[in-house]
């Protein structure tokens, strides 16, 4: 399921994958009227990509409704906002 989420933390790790630096991104999103979920992913990103995924920005992610803590960035539908 796709949803807009706020990026609350970004950390560059010391790992690399496919020539890209791996970043730890933490998102906060609301799945029901009062249920806030915090989800963290590790993702290899280019320097250009990480510039669009800064703390405080809103982006579209996909999450598993059965396990909302499992999420991933939805690059196809990403709508970045400040």
C-alpha positions, 0 to 999 in steps of 0.5 A: 500500500502506498502512503506519504511519509515524513523522512525523520532521519537520514544516516550514511552508513559505512557500507557500499552496494553497487557503487552506491553508499548505503543510507539508513532512512527513517520514516514516520507515517499515519496508517489509521486516524491515530496510529503513527508508524516509524519504519527504517530502511537501509537503501543504496543511494546515489548522492543525487538521490539522497539530496531528494530524501532529506529530513523533513521532506515528505515522500511516497513509500510502500508498506505492508498493511500486515506488517507496517514496519516493513516499508520501501521507497516508492520511486515510481510514485514518489512525490517529494515535498518539503 
